[in-house]
Amino acid sequence: MSPGVGKTYEMLRAARRRKAEGGDVLVGVVETHGRKETESLLRGLDVLARNPIDYKGRALMEFDIDTAIARRPGLLLVDEYAHSNVPGSRHPKRWQDVEELLKAGIDVWTTLNVQHLESLSEVVLRITGARQRETVPDSALSKADDIEVVDITPDELRKRLEDGKVYVPETARLASENFFKPENLTALRELALRRAAQTVDDQLLLQLRDKGVPGPWAAGARILVLIGGDAMAGGLVRAGRRLSDMMMDAPWTVATVDRGTMGSDAAARLSDALK
């Protein structure tokens, strides 16, 4: 969904369960951001040492892909799928590291915020006013065997922000007034749930085609906004646009019924609403 919902925390909890069941689990790279609850879940797990890369006279620590491939764990954790690697790394992006790991036959668990999906970048910009610098192509996500949505309500997330469980106090205050506004979080939550549902639908359609099940199959969502010439017309059109954004640019249509009795004021309001 967005930063602070607990993606890394839940991934580590699941990894600990996998290890308790006898699985070979290796933490390739996990970003705890100083959150003590998350750091505590690393205890008892094998954690790969980071690889120092020289950048402008400084040694910056990055994921060590070569050692991970040589180790060949049954399950590798690679946090923050959209992360940009330090210049000089083998790949510019961490999602490209993951692709190489998958080609090497290693199962990978990773984390991703919905706003980093390439196809949603413009939608997220319209909703939040913030352009995402780091994005992941949808084709990379489509290769996932499973997607799990880590979901909490906007109120719960803002409470975590207020309690200092997401950012330090000053950063948290600014975030609460900008990106973490309730309406933004509600829209991002809707996007995350719908994108996960779309992935399930795509997988189902692929299975139906592979098995030769005859179509047609159910279509995606469509939006119809019916307006009149009253003062609500403009608000309804804007609400339809926002709903389309939250539904990943779902096709939407605005319609009105003209019985030939509309006055000039109503016609003007209708015209303004449709601009």
C-alpha angles and dihedrals in degrees: 000000000000141000115305101026092112105259096144091042092053092044090054092047090053090046091053090052090050091051092048087056090056099266123151101241126178127182104221096178131342126178109211095173088213094297105150095203090057094043091054091061091062091067111108094016124110107249123197116229114244123249116240113227121189112234121171092335095313129105107231118190118233139168112289102226096174094056091045092054092045091050092049099196122193089241129016125195115215111175127205102027094196095053118133111228123227112270107266094043118123092253129027092225134041092227086063089054088054092051090055091048091052091050087053089058097253120139112230135197116197141164132236138177113226092234090066094065108112095223091054099046095100092044091051090048091054092047101043105019088232122115114215114231094195119056138168122215113245089232089067092052092047089066092066116114091207137013122200119193114216100208134183129159121265089246091054092048093049089050089053088050091050091049092055094248094125109032139000112275100266093044089045092054093052092045091051090055095046129018094012096055110138094246092052093049091048091053093046091049090052091049092051094050093045093046091052090048090049090054090052090049091050091051091049093050090050090052091048091052093046090052093047095242106167119242166218096131129193116291126227126263122296127192127217119188114193114198138176132199095273131109092271094065098091093045092050092051091050090048090052091052092050090049090051090051091051090049092055097262095316110188110264135187132197116211136178134185116230113194092176093257100094114127125224094258092052091046090052092051090049091050092050092050092054096050 
